[in-house]
Each structure stands twice: as structure tokens, then as C-alpha cells.
């Protein structure tokens, strides 16, 4: 009888890092619960004329004399929790049967008490994500997008062209981020979307950060909708060339091309090169024909190409896999905006392209002077490792990580050793069977890490202690060993 193991790996990093010269050091993937069972309640603060959150049984007092304050606390049957002698503050706990408003009024009448206030609750600063369907956006979590909000400061507005089937100009999650565009299919100034594809691309890139719908990667971007594909999703190179030329004239910094054709065109290539020379970053889709042949414009050297991966960083089954592909990005089961003010799931390299475009626009918003070559360097140095067995043929790519890229351009020093992947073969070993375990480790920080021992535990039993050498930023190392199933 084959025993099915539930294999859980616990990683204990035994080395601790500190850098005295670091002006800003962050630690990722750590969660510390400071206090349980907080008795939170509302308190009306007259000064600002609204209710605020407080800890319902705690009061902070400022006293004249410490000894007299201690006597008062004992007399009133309060409990002293902590004091700050230099400032003459005490934090006290009151009985749960007492109303905090009454206690504060009472304390203010004490001649030895200078001030009395509730213990107000604070929270970290940054944007709160309240979009209705944010929980469905696994791709944003995969690229650690939410962490970018806390370090995205003084960001500028970046213009990005979505050259596609158009965009739903009245979509509630997009309309405030849309510029006036153009329709090259019907030669008019109404780039409406009668297919839905362009609207989905636009949503991934720049849906507003509000209380409805989804969140875009760069919610403060300005999207230039350019329609070059008809209601069935087809168009011509000429319309595409017109669209690119128009976008350059409108001063965009990024051009998203979630489209492609099989034919190599010198004219299209010249148009692409001209756009790059004007400071545009062009990002295009790899295609979904399940072959290693390039589509264009993704096959041109000046274009950054994206392929679609799932939540486990596995390449889509019908994705192209040629050497012209530069990066992987979330692209399978992506929830986004759709025509008629609606939402829908989509899969394909078009979605991966939108993820990459949105991320590049976010980088440019925070560092406008970045050139295409510098952006490529940042992407190369900040992308997460993808094991080759998750890809196709001999394709070797990494998956974008927005937070790591932001940390890099902000010059934030950070230590972060991560287990990227663990492969167990066979997945369900029989008792006594030799099982191959492969562990993938990547230094995802911005500083070199020292030698690090890591413990691996299976079914609560220590199986192996692995030693990892010094790792440079972005370096990956793989360790293999045999485990005999018990």
C-alpha cells in the first residue's frame, strides 16, 4: 500500500543580517503579531469632530509627580501597564465595566494629572486597497505589487499607449485614467472597443485604485487608447504603424502591443526603432501558437517580449517558447475590465504583456529618467527565478517582480533569501522509497548574503540541514539530496 505523504518544508534561516551603513533596510516576508484580543472601540474626538479607533480599556496620562500618580492609580483600582519616566507618562488599564469617556473626565479633574487621553490606534501609512475584486487578482500578489505602494513616493504621471481593439471609454474603473485617443480602423477620434481585448489589457495596466472593480498595476497612469484591430480582433500592419506613430506624437513613454503578425516587416521594424529613438519602451506579446517562431513586433530586437505564466510560474500550455521571449509574467486566469462596464477572466500572452507594461510604467513614474537599456537592466536584476522544468524546450526566462524592481531603483538595501521552488520526485513516495528532493534558493535582496544554513523538515522531523554559500544579489543555487520515505 502506498502511503501518501503531506510534505511540508519549514525553512529556518539561522543567519541574521545587519548593515550599519544602510539608511533604509527592509525585511520581507515577515509577519509579526504584536498584540491579541485588542478591545477596539470608537471614541468621538471633539477636536476633529469624528469617531476614531481606540483601545477601549487603556488610557495614557501625563502626571506631575510619579509617586502621587502611582497612589492615584491604586486608589482608583486601575492597573499601570507601562511608564515613560522622562516624559512623565503612564499607560494604564481601566476596568472593563467603566466607560472610557467617564474615566477621562474623572482623571482630568485630578490635580496631579496634567493630561489624559485614550490610547488611539494607528495603522501603517500608504494606500488601502478597497477594490471589490482585488482578492481575485492573483497576479498582483505574485509580483508583490502591494508592497510597491509604500515606497512609491512623488511618482509622476506616465503616458502609456494601448494599441489594440480600443478601450471601453465609459468604464467606471478606467474612464478617469483615459486620454483622448484615435481609431485607425474607422479613421475617427472615437477609439471605442467593440471586442473587449483592449479593455482587458487597459484594466491590468491602469484600472483605478478605488472602491470598485479591480486595481491596475499603475493606477495613476494615463492610458492613450489607440484602435488598430476590428471587432474580431484583426487589423493590418499599416494601421499598427499609424498607431505607433500617433502614440509617439502624443508623448507616450510606454507602448503596449498585445498583438502580433507572422510576417517580418522592415517598415514595421523601422517604425519600432523610431519610437525607441524617441524614448518609448515597447512591450509586445510572445503569441499563443505553441511554437518557437516569433511574431512581430515581439521578434524585433528593440522590443521587450512577455510570455504568460500561471500561479506556480508554469508556462501556458499553448504559449510560444522561442529565444525572442524576454520575461514571464502572470497571464493565466487574469481578472480584468471588459466592455459594457463589466469584468471577465482572460488567459494569454496579451495579459502577460499588460502586466509587464504596467510595471514598466510604474518604474518610470518613480524614476522618469530611466532609459530602455536601464529598464532592461533593472528587469534582469530583479526578476524571480523560474526553474526550467516549468517552461518549454530550452526556454530560459525569469518572472517579473514589481517590488524587487522598485527596491532596486529606489536604492533600498535589503536582505532576502527565498526558497523559490522545491521539487519532490515522486510526489507521493511509498514507504522506504528513495525520493529525490531538489531545493531552489535565490538571493532576492540587494546585498550579498553570508553563508547560510537552512533546515528542512518533513512531517515535523528534521530531514536535512543544507549549507548555502555566499550569494550575490539575484543569484540562484540548487541543492539536491535523497530522502528515504518513512
Residue pairs with C-beta under 8 A, 6 or more apart in sequence:
2 428
2 430
3 429
3 430
3 431
3 485
4 428
5 428
5 429
5 458
5 459
5 485
6 459
7 424
7 458
7 459
8 457
8 458
8 459
9 419
9 422
9 439
9 456
9 457
9 458
10 455
10 456
10 457
11 419
11 454
11 455
11 456
12 454
12 455
13 417
13 452
13 454
14 452
14 453
14 454
14 455
15 449
15 450
15 451
15 452
15 453
17 415
17 447
17 449
17 450
18 25
19 25
19 413
19 415
19 447
22 413
23 413
24 412
24 413
25 412
25 413
25 414
25 415
26 407
26 412
26 414
27 414
27 415
27 416
28 144
28 147
28 403
28 414
28 416
28 444
29 416
29 418
38 55
38 121
39 55
39 56
39 57
39 96
40 53
40 54
40 55
40 56
40 121
41 53
41 54
41 56
41 100
42 51
42 52
42 53
42 54
43 51
43 52
43 53
43 54
43 100
43 101
43 118
43 120
44 50
44 51
44 52
45 51
45 52
52 120
52 121
53 120
53 121
54 100
54 118
54 119
54 120
54 121
55 118
55 119
55 121
56 96
56 100
57 93
57 94
57 95
57 96
57 100
58 81
58 91
58 92
58 93
58 94
58 118
58 119
59 78
59 91
59 92
59 94
59 100
59 103
59 104
59 107
59 116
59 117
59 118
59 119
60 89
60 90
60 91
60 92
60 115
60 116
60 117
60 118
60 119
61 69
61 89
61 90
61 92
61 107
61 113
61 114
61 115
61 116
62 87
62 88
62 89
62 113
62 114
62 115
62 116
63 69
63 88
63 89
63 90
63 112
63 113
63 114
64 88
64 112
64 113
64 114
65 112
66 83
66 85
66 88
68 112
69 90
69 112
69 113
70 80
72 110
72 112
72 113
73 79
73 80
73 90
73 92
76 106
77 95
78 92
78 93
78 94
78 95
79 92
79 93
79 94
80 90
80 91
80 92
81 90
81 91
81 92
81 93
82 90
82 91
83 89
83 90
83 91
84 90
88 114
91 119
94 100
94 103
100 118
103 116
104 116
104 117
104 118
107 113
107 116
108 115
108 116
124 150
125 150
126 149
126 150
127 149
127 209
129 146
129 149
129 209
129 215
130 210
130 211
131 207
131 209
131 210
131 211
131 212
131 213
131 214
131 215
132 211
132 212
132 213
132 214
133 213
133 214
133 335
133 343
134 140
134 214
134 215
136 214
136 335
137 214
137 215
137 334
137 335
138 311
138 330
138 333
139 204
139 329
139 330
139 331
139 334
139 351
139 355
140 146
140 215
140 217
142 311
142 330
142 399
143 217
143 329
143 330
143 355
143 359
143 399
143 400
143 401
143 402
143 403
144 401
144 402
144 403
144 404
145 217
145 402
145 403
147 403
147 406
148 362
148 402
148 403
148 406
151 406
151 407
151 410
151 412
152 362
152 365
152 366
152 406
153 366
154 366
155 220
155 362
155 365
155 366
156 364
156 365
156 366
156 368
157 220
157 221
157 222
157 365
158 218
158 221
158 222
158 253
158 254
158 361
158 362
158 364
158 365
158 368
159 179
159 221
159 222
159 224
159 250
159 251
159 252
159 253
159 254
160 205
160 206
160 218
160 221
160 222
160 223
160 224
160 252
160 253
160 254
160 255
160 256
160 357
160 358
160 361
161 223
161 224
161 226
161 243
161 244
161 247
161 250
161 252
161 254
161 255
161 256
162 198
162 201
162 202
162 205
162 223
162 224
162 225
162 226
162 256
162 258
163 226
163 228
163 240
163 243
163 244
163 247
163 255
163 256
163 257
163 259
164 193
164 197
164 198
164 201
164 202
164 225
164 226
164 227
164 228
164 229
164 256
164 258
164 259
165 193
165 194
165 195
165 196
165 197
165 198
165 199
165 227
165 229
165 230
165 231
165 233
166 181
166 183
166 191
166 192
166 193
166 194
166 195
166 198
166 199
166 225
166 226
166 227
166 229
167 174
167 178
167 181
167 191
167 192
167 193
167 198
167 199
167 202
167 223
167 225
168 174
168 192
168 193
168 199
168 337
168 338
168 339
168 340
168 341
169 175
169 178
169 190
169 191
169 192
169 193
169 225
170 341
171 199
171 203
171 337
171 339
171 341
172 212
172 213
172 341
173 203
173 207
173 208
173 210
173 212
173 213
173 214
173 337
174 199
174 202
174 203
174 206
174 207
174 208
174 223
174 337
176 208
177 206
177 207
177 208
177 216
177 219
177 220
177 221
177 222
177 223
178 202
178 222
178 223
178 225
179 222
179 223
179 224
179 225
179 250
180 189
181 189
181 191
181 224
181 225
181 226
181 227
182 188
182 189
182 191
182 226
182 227
182 243
182 246
183 189
183 190
183 191
183 192
183 227
184 226
184 227
184 228
184 239
184 242
184 243
184 246
185 227
185 228
185 229
185 230
185 235
185 239
186 227
191 225
191 226
191 227
192 227
193 199
193 225
193 227
193 339
194 230
194 231
194 339
195 229
195 230
195 231
195 232
195 233
195 339
196 338
196 339
196 344
197 229
197 233
197 258
197 350
198 225
198 227
198 229
198 258
199 336
199 337
199 338
199 339
200 334
200 336
200 337
200 338
200 344
200 346
200 350
200 351
200 354
201 256
201 258
201 336
201 350
201 351
201 353
201 354
202 223
202 225
202 337
202 354
203 213
203 214
203 216
203 336
203 337
203 338
203 343
204 216
204 217
204 334
204 336
204 351
204 354
204 355
204 358
205 216
205 217
205 218
205 221
205 223
205 256
205 354
205 357
205 358
205 361
206 216
206 217
206 218
206 219
206 220
206 221
206 222
206 223
206 358
206 361
207 213
207 214
207 215
207 216
207 219
207 336
207 337
208 215
208 216
208 219
209 215
209 216
209 219
209 220
213 337
213 343
214 335
214 336
214 337
214 343
216 358
217 355
217 358
217 359
217 361
217 362
217 402
218 358
218 359
218 361
218 362
218 365
220 365
221 358
221 361
221 362
221 365
224 247
224 250
224 252
226 243
226 246
226 247
227 243
228 235
228 236
228 239
228 240
228 242
228 243
228 259
229 235
229 239
229 259
235 259
237 261
237 263
237 265
237 267
237 268
240 257
240 259
240 268
241 267
241 268
241 271
244 255
244 271
244 272
244 275
244 282
245 271
245 274
245 275
247 255
247 275
247 280
248 274
248 275
248 278
248 280
252 280
253 279
253 280
253 281
253 361
253 364
253 368
254 280
254 281
254 282
254 283
254 357
254 360
254 361
254 364
255 275
255 280
255 281
255 282
255 283
256 283
256 353
256 354
256 357
257 282
257 283
257 284
257 285
257 297
257 298
257 303
257 353
258 284
258 285
258 349
258 350
258 351
258 353
258 354
259 284
259 285
259 350
260 284
260 285
260 287
260 295
260 296
260 297
260 298
261 295
261 296
262 293
262 295
262 296
263 296
264 296
264 299
265 296
268 296
268 297
268 300
269 296
269 297
269 300
272 282
272 297
272 300
272 302
272 303
273 302
275 282
276 282
276 302
276 372
279 371
281 304
281 360
281 364
281 372
281 375
282 297
282 302
282 303
282 304
283 303
283 304
283 305
283 306
283 353
283 356
283 357
283 360
284 295
284 297
284 298
284 303
284 304
284 305
284 306
284 353
285 295
285 298
285 305
285 306
285 348
285 349
285 350
285 352
285 353
286 295
286 298
286 305
286 306
286 307
286 308
286 319
286 320
286 321
286 322
286 324
286 325
286 349
286 352
287 294
287 295
287 298
287 319
287 320
287 349
288 308
288 316
288 318
288 319
288 320
288 348
288 349
289 295
289 318
289 320
290 317
290 318
290 319
290 320
290 321
291 320
291 321
291 322
292 320
292 321
292 322
292 323
292 393
293 320
293 322
294 320
294 322
294 324
295 320
297 303
298 305
298 324
298 325
299 305
299 324
302 372
304 326
304 327
304 356
304 360
304 376
304 379
305 324
305 325
305 326
305 327
306 325
306 326
306 327
306 328
306 329
306 331
306 349
306 352
306 353
306 355
306 356
306 400
307 315
307 316
307 319
307 320
307 321
307 325
307 327
307 328
307 329
307 331
307 349
307 352
307 397
308 315
308 316
308 319
308 328
308 329
308 330
308 331
308 332
308 347
308 348
308 349
308 351
308 352
309 315
309 316
309 328
309 329
309 330
309 331
309 332
309 352
309 386
309 390
309 399
310 316
310 330
310 331
310 332
310 333
311 330
311 332
311 333
312 390
313 328
313 384
313 386
313 387
313 390
313 399
313 421
314 390
314 391
315 321
315 328
315 390
315 391
315 392
315 395
316 331
316 332
316 347
316 348
316 349
319 331
319 349
319 392
320 349
321 391
321 392
321 393
321 395
322 395
323 395
325 395
325 397
326 376
326 379
326 397
327 356
327 379
327 383
327 397
327 398
327 399
327 400
328 352
328 386
328 397
328 398
328 399
328 400
329 351
329 352
329 353
329 355
329 356
329 359
329 399
329 400
330 351
330 352
330 355
331 347
331 348
331 349
331 350
331 351
331 352
331 355
332 347
332 351
333 345
333 347
334 345
334 346
334 347
334 351
334 355
335 343
335 344
335 345
336 343
336 344
336 345
336 346
336 351
336 354
337 343
338 344
355 400
356 400
359 400
359 402
359 405
360 375
362 402
362 406
363 370
363 375
363 378
363 405
363 406
363 409
364 370
364 375
366 406
366 409
366 410
367 409
370 378
370 409
378 405
378 408
378 409
379 400
379 405
380 398
381 408
381 473
381 474
382 400
382 401
382 404
382 405
382 407
382 408
382 474
383 398
383 399
383 400
383 401
383 404
383 474
384 398
384 399
384 400
384 401
384 404
384 420
384 442
384 444
385 398
385 420
385 421
385 440
385 442
385 476
386 397
386 398
386 399
387 420
387 421
387 423
387 440
388 394
388 395
388 396
389 423
390 421
391 397
401 444
404 444
407 414
407 446
408 446
412 446
413 446
413 447
414 445
414 446
414 447
415 445
415 447
415 449
416 443
416 444
416 445
417 441
417 442
417 443
417 444
417 445
417 449
417 452
417 468
417 471
418 441
418 442
418 443
418 444
419 439
419 440
419 441
419 454
420 440
420 441
420 442
420 476
421 439
421 440
422 437
422 438
422 439
422 440
423 436
423 437
423 438
423 440
424 435
424 436
424 437
424 438
425 435
425 436
425 438
426 433
426 435
429 435
429 485
430 485
431 485
431 486
432 484
432 485
432 486
433 484
433 485
434 482
434 483
434 484
434 485
435 482
435 483
435 484
435 485
436 480
436 481
436 482
436 483
437 456
437 463
437 464
437 480
437 481
437 482
437 483
438 478
438 479
438 480
439 454
439 456
439 466
439 478
439 479
439 480
440 476
440 477
440 478
441 454
441 468
441 471
441 476
441 477
441 478
441 479
442 471
442 474
442 475
442 476
442 477
443 449
443 471
443 472
443 473
443 474
443 475
443 476
444 474
445 473
446 473
447 473
448 470
448 471
448 472
448 473
449 470
449 471
450 470
451 467
451 468
451 469
451 470
452 467
452 468
452 471
453 465
453 466
453 467
453 468
454 465
454 466
454 467
454 468
455 462
455 464
455 465
456 462
456 463
456 464
456 465
456 466
457 463
458 483
459 486
461 486
463 483
464 481
464 483
466 479
466 481
468 477
468 479
469 477
471 477
